[in-house]
């Protein structure tokens, strides 16, 4: 099976995680990091200390201490079946298919409707790797290579580009000119300078690459991206 790659906006979505052990906890943490409308954890066991801490920090996270019932799918958009019982996970998967609800099954991904790729996150930068289930080991190796190639400084770079983009587009230059400027910035040594927190060198580089009308803002943008990194 070839999966369709998709990055989802969770801000209006309701998510259910059935089984809140080690795997389920990772799913819950990953969901909460993306500001969903709701995350429900469901498990017969009481919440762990980590889950209790999440409940205290996130108003969108709720916990139900009981076994799964198909009525738990009402109003849900994303479901994660993470229990230790294969038959329960399979039942959740079948019920989700009947209702056209996207479902990830931890112990048997092919029986679900979506899989989670190996990924790294650097601020607003997310890089994902998938072999469509053919080899999670290969995905993991490639992810580890990417972690070395794209270090934490890329969180700062992404933040800088997010600040630069609306300001540059607001100047009203042509598409080709904007494209050349963006390309020059991302192909420059800026990531290395952010990594070393060499503010003076960053200022010098960006004064060469950016239009003079933006020069007064470069220092502020550099300080912002250094704080992000």
N, C-alpha and C positions, 0 to 999 in steps of 0.2 A: 504494500500500500504506500502511495505517495501522499504525504500530508500537506495540506495547504498552510503555508506560514502566515501567521496572523499575530499582530500585537493589539491587544484589546484595551479599550478605555473602560475601567471598572466602575466609574463614578456613579453610574445608574444601575449597576448590576448587583443582584443578590446571590450570594455564594454559600454553598453548604459543604462542609467537610465532615464526612462520616468516618469515625475512627481518629482519635486525636493523640495517638502515640507519637513516636519520634518522627515518622513520616508525615503524619497529619499535622503535627506542630509546625514542620517546615512549610507545609502548604499554607497554613493559617498565617504565619509570619510573612510569607511572600505576598499573600493577598492583601494583608493590612498595609503593607508598604506602598500599595498602589491606590489607596483611598477609595475602596469600594463603597457601595451604598450599604451593604450589610454582609457580614460573615457570621455564619452559625456553625459552631462546633457541636458535634453530636457523638456521645460515647456513654456506655453504661457506667464507666468509672468516673469518679469525681475529677474535677480539673486539677492538673498538676500545678506546682508553684509557678512554673513559667506561664501556663495558661491563665492563672489567676492574675499574674502581673499584666498580661495583655488585656484582660477584662477591665482592669483598673485604668489602663491607659487609653483604651479605644472604645468609645461609646457605640461604634457600629458592630462590635464583636459581642455576641451572646453565646451562651453555652447551655445545652440541654443534656442532662444526665439520664439517659435512657437508651434503649435499643432503637434501631432505625425502623421507621414506619413509612410506607409510601406517601402518606399525607405530608411528610417532611419535605417532599419535593414541590409542594404547592408554592408558586411564586418564585421559584429558584431559576436562575439562568446558567450558573456553573455549579457542577457537583464533582466532588472528589471522594472516591471510595477508597479508604485507606485502612480498613479494618484488618485484623489478623485472620479473619474467616473468609476463605475464597468464595464460599457459597453466598455469603452476605454481599460481598463485592459484586458478584455476578448478578445477583438479584437487583441490586441498585442500578447496575449497568442496563439490564433489560428494561427496568421501569423508566429509566431516563430515555432510552431509545423510543419507547412507546409514546412518551410525551414530547419528543424532539428537544430534550434538554441536553446540552453539551456535558459530557461526563468523562472524567479521567479515572481510570482504574489502576491503582498503584501496582498490584501484583500481576496484572494481565493487561498491559496497555492496549493490545490489539482488540480487546473486547470493548474498549471505550470508544469515544468519538474524537478525542484529541489527546495528544501527548505533550509533555513539557520538554522543551529542548534544554540541553546543557547551556548555561548562560553565564556571562559576567556582567557586572554593572559598575559603571564609573559615573556617579552622579546621574545625569540625564542620558548618558550613553549606555545602551544595552546591546550586547553582541550575543547572538544565539547560534547554536550549532545543533544540527539534527541529522541523523542517518535514517530517519523514518522508521526507527526501531530496529534497523539491521544490526547495529553494533553500538550499544551505549558506551562500551569501553573506548571505541574510537572517538566518539563525541567528547568523552572526558579528557582524552589525551590532547585533542585539538583545543579544547577549552583551556587546559593548563598552559598550552603554548601561547594562546591569546592573552592569558593573564600576565605572562611575562612581557609580551610585546606591548600591551596597552595597560600601563600602570595607573596608579591613582591620579597622576598628573592630567590624565585625560578627562577627569571630572572637572578640573579647572579649565581646560581647553573648551569643553562643551559649554560650560557656563559663560566663558568669554564670547563664544560664537552666538549664544542666545541673546546676549546683550548687544552685540554688534549688528546682528541681522536686521532688526526693525529700524535701527538708526541709519544703516547704510541704505536700505530700501527706501527710507523716507526722503533721501536726497533726490530721488527722481531720476537717477542715472539709468541708462539702458541696461537690458538684461545681460548682454555680453560683457559690459564693463563690470557689473556686479559680480558675475560669475568669475571673471578673472581675478577680482580682489579676494573673493572667498577662497578660490583655489590657491592663490599665493599665500594666504594666511595658513591654511591647513597643510600646505606642503612645506612650510617654513620650519625653522628650528624652535618655534614657540613651545611645543610640548617639553622639550629639554630645558628651556629657560624657566618654564613654570615649575618643573621638577626641582630645579636648583634654587628656585625662588629668587632669581636674579632680576630684580625689578628694573634696574637701570638698562640692562640689555633688552628686556621686553619693551620698554618705552622706545628705545632706539630703533628696534626692529619694526614696531608698529607705526612709528612716525614715518618710516620709509614706505610701508605698504598701504597705509590708509589715506584717504583724502584729507586735506588740511582742515576741512570744516569739522572733522571729527577729532582732531588732535586734543582739544580741550577735555575730552571725555576719556582719553586712553588711560590716564593714571587711575581714575576711579574704577574703570573696568578691570585693570590689572589687579588692583587691590581686592576687588570682589572675587576674582577667580582664584587668587592666592588663598583667600579665606575658605573657599569651597574645597580646595585641595588640602 
